[in-house]
Amino acid sequence: MAEDKKSPLPPGLEGPAALVMLNGPLSGTFFDLKRDMLSFGRLPENDVQLLEGNISRRHFQVFREGDGFLLKDSRSTNGTFLNNSKLEKATLLSKGDIIRAGAALLKFIPAGDPERAIYAKLKSKPILDELTGCYGKGYFLSALDALTKESTLSDRIFCLLLMDIDDFAALNETHGKEAGDYVLAEIARLIPRNGIRQNDIFARYGGGDFGLLLLDAPLSSSKQVAERLRKLIKERKFCHGQKRVEVSFSIGVAQISKEITTGSDLLKRAEFALHQARKAGGDRVNLHNASNYG
């Protein structure tokens, strides 16, 4: 992750030219380019300390050139990449340019650009879901977008799982909203304790839906995780107010691929896979299949 010289910005407020983090816990954080030169790297002496993997002690610099800004590699071990091309010489930054240094991804936003307000709004959203205590939808979608952008530059593999409690509305009608809230909170407690790795991202997506991002996991292993979670929920004895509450999961799974360029693209594929699982009767895992995708 990155530390130092952060400048949070209220939504809608214009600001100076900046680099914005696209991934990691500080996704959406701005590093303002107010000075003639800013240095980025692993050492704390840098203006911005980057703590992601494969970052050199002094990785790159951004310095002012007239009304613009130049990006220059600082003889880093693994190189600095601009829009997926290795930087060979100091290059003028343009709106929307993506900088990759090790595992860190940053985007250049010119002074006064309205896109800044969009990132600021994402940053200001509550991170945790109030009922369950796991990540909320806003954070989950911003993480999905950041991972998709990272994958287009680095070919990183990950899968998206959308998990839906079967007939959740009927559960609430039969057992009451308190029972429904109990089931949601219990699922949010169970799943992270049963094989989800620390770097995976689990969130309540809304209603009776949950989302899970499995990082560095191909479709085959993600299917195994999904089946394990489906079985976990099916066999769990949910009891509320002396009554047994039967609960099952439908799960749609989709893997990132080269033709997917936005988080919403991958989300639509996982939603389609989930729809097919529901259509088949629920309590099952369905993998996204491009040949059946409308």
C-alpha positions in Angstrom: 0.0 0.0 0.0 1.0 3.6 -0.2 1.6 6.1 2.6 2.2 9.8 3.0 1.0 13.1 1.5 -2.6 12.1 0.9 -5.1 14.8 0.1 -8.7 13.8 0.7 -11.1 15.8 -1.4 -14.8 16.4 -0.8 -17.0 15.1 -3.7 -17.5 17.6 -6.5 -14.5 19.8 -5.5 -11.9 20.5 -8.2 -8.3 20.1 -7.4 -4.8 20.2 -8.9 -3.3 17.5 -11.2 -2.8 14.3 -9.3 -2.1 10.6 -9.4 -4.9 8.5 -7.9 -4.3 4.9 -6.5 -6.4 2.3 -8.4 -5.7 -0.7 -6.2 -5.0 -1.8 -2.7 -6.5 -0.5 0.6 -5.9 3.1 -0.5 -7.7 2.8 -3.8 -9.1 6.2 -4.6 -6.4 8.2 -2.6 -5.0 11.2 -4.4 -1.4 12.3 -4.5 -1.4 15.9 -5.6 1.2 17.2 -8.0 1.6 20.6 -6.4 5.4 20.6 -6.4 7.9 20.7 -9.2 9.0 17.1 -8.5 7.5 14.2 -6.5 9.4 10.9 -5.9 7.7 7.5 -5.5 9.3 4.4 -4.1 9.7 2.0 -1.2 12.0 4.1 1.0 10.3 6.5 3.5 12.5 9.3 2.2 10.4 9.4 -1.0 7.6 12.0 -1.2 5.2 9.1 -1.6 6.1 5.8 -0.1 4.7 2.8 -2.0 4.6 -0.5 0.0 3.1 -2.8 -2.7 5.2 -5.7 -3.9 8.1 -5.4 -6.3 8.6 -1.7 -5.6 12.2 -0.4 -5.8 13.7 1.9 -3.2 13.4 4.8 -5.6 11.0 3.7 -8.3 9.9 6.7 -10.4 9.5 10.5 -10.4 6.9 12.9 -11.7 8.1 16.4 -12.4 6.6 19.6 -13.8 7.4 20.5 -17.4 5.7 23.8 -18.4 1.9 23.3 -18.0 2.3 19.5 -17.9 4.0 16.7 -16.0 6.7 14.2 -17.1 7.1 10.6 -15.8 10.6 9.3 -15.4 11.8 5.9 -14.1 14.4 6.1 -11.3 16.5 3.1 -12.5 14.1 0.8 -10.8 14.8 -3.0 -10.8 11.5 -4.0 -12.5 10.9 -0.9 -14.5 8.0 1.6 -14.6 5.2 1.0 -17.1 3.0 3.6 -18.8 -0.2 2.1 -20.3 1.4 -1.3 -20.3 4.6 -0.2 -22.1 7.9 -0.1 -20.3 9.1 3.5 -19.9 12.4 4.1 -21.7 12.7 7.8 -21.3 10.9 10.7 -19.6 7.4 10.9 -21.1 4.7 13.6 -20.9 1.6 12.4 -19.0 -1.8 12.6 -20.6 -5.3 12.4 -19.1 -6.2 8.9 -18.1 -2.6 7.5 -18.4 -2.1 4.4 -16.2 1.3 4.0 -14.4 2.3 0.6 -13.1 5.2 0.3 -10.6 5.5 -3.2 -9.2 2.1 -4.1 -8.0 1.0 -0.5 -7.6 -1.4 1.1 -10.2 -1.9 4.8 -10.4 -3.9 7.0 -12.8 -3.0 10.5 -14.0 -5.8 13.1 -13.6 -5.2 16.6 -14.9 -6.0 19.7 -12.9 -9.7 20.5 -12.6 -10.8 17.2 -14.3 -14.3 16.2 -13.2 -13.2 12.6 -12.9 -11.6 13.5 -9.6 -15.0 14.0 -8.0 -16.0 10.5 -9.0 -13.0 8.9 -7.2 -13.5 11.2 -4.2 -17.1 10.1 -4.0 -16.1 6.4 -4.1 -13.5 7.1 -1.3 -16.2 8.7 0.9 -18.6 5.7 0.7 -18.9 3.6 3.9 -16.6 0.6 3.7 -18.5 -1.8 5.9 -22.0 -3.0 5.8 -23.7 -2.0 9.0 -25.7 -5.2 9.6 -23.1 -7.8 8.9 -19.8 -6.0 9.5 -18.3 -7.2 6.2 -17.5 -5.0 3.3 -20.4 -3.1 1.7 -21.4 -2.9 -2.0 -19.7 0.4 -2.7 -16.3 -0.8 -1.5 -16.8 -4.2 -3.3 -17.6 -2.5 -6.6 -14.6 -0.2 -6.4 -12.3 -3.1 -5.6 -13.8 -5.0 -8.6 -13.1 -2.1 -10.9 -9.5 -1.7 -9.6 -8.8 -5.4 -10.0 -10.2 -5.4 -13.5 -7.9 -2.5 -14.4 -4.9 -4.2 -12.9 -5.7 -7.4 -14.8 -5.8 -5.6 -18.1 -2.2 -4.4 -17.4 -0.7 -7.5 -15.7 -2.8 -10.5 -16.8 -3.7 -11.2 -13.1 -6.3 -13.9 -12.8 -9.2 -13.6 -10.4 -12.8 -14.8 -10.2 -16.0 -13.2 -9.1 -18.6 -15.2 -7.1 -22.1 -13.8 -6.6 -24.0 -15.7 -3.9 -27.7 -15.4 -3.3 -29.8 -16.8 -0.5 -32.5 -18.8 -2.2 -36.0 -17.4 -1.7 -34.8 -14.9 0.8 -38.0 -12.8 0.5 -40.0 -15.9 1.4 -37.7 -16.6 4.4 -38.4 -13.1 5.7 -42.2 -13.5 5.2 -42.3 -16.9 6.9 -39.9 -16.3 9.8 -39.8 -12.5 10.1 -37.2 -9.9 9.3 -35.3 -10.5 12.5 -34.7 -14.1 11.4 -33.6 -12.8 8.0 -31.1 -10.4 9.6 -29.8 -13.3 11.8 -29.2 -15.5 8.8 -27.4 -12.6 7.0 -25.1 -11.9 10.0 -24.4 -15.6 10.5 -23.4 -16.1 6.9 -21.2 -13.1 7.1 -19.5 -14.7 10.1 -19.2 -18.2 8.6 -17.8 -17.6 5.2 -14.6 -15.7 6.2 -13.8 -18.5 8.6 -14.1 -21.4 6.1 -11.4 -21.2 3.6 -11.5 -17.6 2.4 -7.9 -16.3 2.3 -6.9 -13.0 3.9 -6.4 -11.2 0.6 -9.8 -12.3 -0.9 -12.6 -9.7 -0.7 -15.9 -10.7 0.7 -18.9 -8.3 0.9 -22.6 -8.1 1.3 -23.9 -7.0 -2.1 -27.4 -6.2 -1.0 -30.6 -7.9 0.2 -29.8 -11.6 0.5 -26.8 -11.4 -1.9 -23.1 -11.6 -1.1 -20.0 -11.1 -3.3 -16.6 -12.7 -3.2 -13.5 -11.8 -5.2 -11.0 -14.8 -5.2 -7.6 -13.3 -6.1 -5.1 -15.3 -8.2 -7.6 -18.1 -8.5 -8.6 -19.7 -11.8 -12.1 -20.9 -12.6 -11.4 -24.5 -11.6 -10.3 -23.8 -8.0 -13.0 -21.1 -7.7 -15.6 -23.6 -8.5 -14.3 -25.8 -5.7 -14.5 -22.9 -3.3 -18.1 -22.1 -4.4 -19.2 -25.8 -4.0 -17.6 -25.8 -0.5 -19.5 -22.7 0.5 -22.8 -23.9 -1.0 -22.4 -27.1 1.0 -21.5 -25.2 4.2 -24.6 -23.1 4.1 -26.9 -26.0 3.1 -25.7 -28.2 6.0 -25.6 -25.4 8.6 -28.3 -25.5 11.2 -29.7 -22.0 11.4 -31.9 -21.6 14.4 -33.8 -18.5 15.4 -36.3 -18.3 18.3 -36.3 -22.0 18.8 -37.2 -22.6 15.1 -35.0 -24.1 12.4 -34.5 -21.9 9.4 -33.7 -23.8 6.2 -31.1 -21.9 4.1 -29.5 -22.6 0.7 -27.3 -20.7 -1.7 -27.2 -20.2 -5.4 -23.8 -19.1 -6.7 -22.7 -17.7 -10.1 -19.0 -17.7 -10.9 -17.2 -15.7 -13.6 -13.5 -15.4 -14.4 -11.7 -12.4 -15.7 -10.5 -12.7 -19.3 -8.8 -10.5 -21.9 -12.1 -9.4 -23.5 -13.4 -8.1 -20.2 -12.2 -4.5 -19.7 -14.5 -3.2 -16.9 -15.8 -4.4 -13.6 -19.3 -4.1 -14.8 -18.5 -6.5 -17.7 -17.4 -9.2 -15.3 -20.3 -8.4 -13.0 -22.9 -9.0 -15.8 -21.3 -12.4 -16.5 -21.5 -13.4 -12.9 -25.1 -12.1 -12.6 -26.0 -14.2 -15.7 -24.4 -17.3 -14.2 -26.3 -16.7 -10.9 -29.6 -16.2 -12.9 -29.0 -19.6 -14.6 -28.4 -21.2 -11.2 -31.7 -19.8 -9.8 -33.5 -20.8 -13.0 -32.4 -24.4 -12.5 -33.9 -24.5 -9.1 -31.4 -23.0 -6.8 -29.0 -24.6 -4.3 -26.3 -25.0 -7.0 -23.2 -23.5 -8.5 -23.2 -22.3 -12.1 -20.1 -21.2 -14.0 -20.3 -18.5 -16.6 -20.2 -20.0 -20.1 -19.6 -17.6 -23.0 -21.5 -19.8 -25.5 -24.7 -19.4 -23.4 -24.2 -15.8 -22.6 -26.7 -13.4 -24.1 
